[in-house]
């Protein structure tokens, strides 16, 4: 049990990046602050963490029987929740990362009847979270601007990832003997979180290093010259993590809808490394394993989930409630057709990539040679080598990276997108 005066150290003002969920939770507090006749410990909140441990759907896959202990616990929980009247000032909260496996009875009105989804924060949410974690850190520049730039460089990061970046940056600064945490320390920390620790002890042979350089240059050049590819931030051939011999860091925007053209360009960018190897060395290596896994997932998703293939049609064969089922909801003939269309989609994207790199062969050569010399190239190096990217990029990210924006909230919240583009 927690006592609010002595045990609870975190207030609502300390939580950032999930405003909608915070507003919903605050309604419970208002409800509890006005108690009139109540039970022994009321007003109180009962919080059950990881409720999927006892709250999984009954009878799924024959895993639970009438005498199963977990099922008996779930039944008792349902009965007890029915015993709380709406005027008794007892609120029951629960948390889970697997809402898809919960028993439907738990989600009915009168039990857990309000469902709050905590998504990963968008760019504004990330900036707010960075400001919270930057509070105790001594930085070399204005924390408001720094939080904005870091938010732009960390798409897809959760609150825990952002806390990790701030801790890593402080450690890197301390290791370097710096009195303040600099922008470069945060960049190194983001690399550490995304790609893992630098493996300085791993020495590549000259042939391997050359192959990795041309592989990464292929990714970078395809991304640079494809309209819907994400803006490149950095490309490196320094070995990192468990198996990464090099990596390219991009800035995917916070986007929730993707067109077929955008997904096609992403597939081409992902295949850029393999195509570059074939073009320059006439052989392929195992270095594209992770790329091929990503592109295969993208192709299958377009065909069996998004209905983006004319031959298979406007269908979605993915059932979110049957994720653990081994039964495919389509015939063998359809399965064969899906496999054929996946291969064709990847083959077409690969041919597009190969044609582009053949046309931009000199650009790949420039990037690869400079990579072999410097090992890490940033956005400015790419602009020097290839000129400005031929397509207009999302101005919001461009402003944040180049420090042209003074206030994120005022621009992203109050101005329409057309005004941002004109500026």
Secondary structure, DSSP 8 states (H G I E B T S, - for coil): ---TTTT----GGG--S-HHHHHHHHHHHHHHTS--S--TT-SEEEEESSTHHHHB-TTGGG---TT-HHHHHHHHHHHHHHT--TTS-EEEEE--S-GGGB-GGGGSTTSS----------HHHHHHHHHHHHTTS-BSS-HHHHHHHHHHT-TT--HHHHHHHHHHHHHHHHHTT-SSB-HHHHHHHHHHHHH--B-TT----HHHHHHHHHHHHHHHHHHHH-TTS-EEEEEE-S-BTTTBS-EEEEE----S---HHHHHHHHHHHTHHHHHHHHHHSS--GGGHHHHHHHHHHHHHHHHTS---TTT-S-----GGGTT----SS-HHHHHHHHHHHHHHHHHHHHHHHHHHHHTHHHHHHHHHHHHHHSEEEHHHHHHHH-S-SS---HHHHHHHTT--S-HHHHHHHS-HHHHHH-
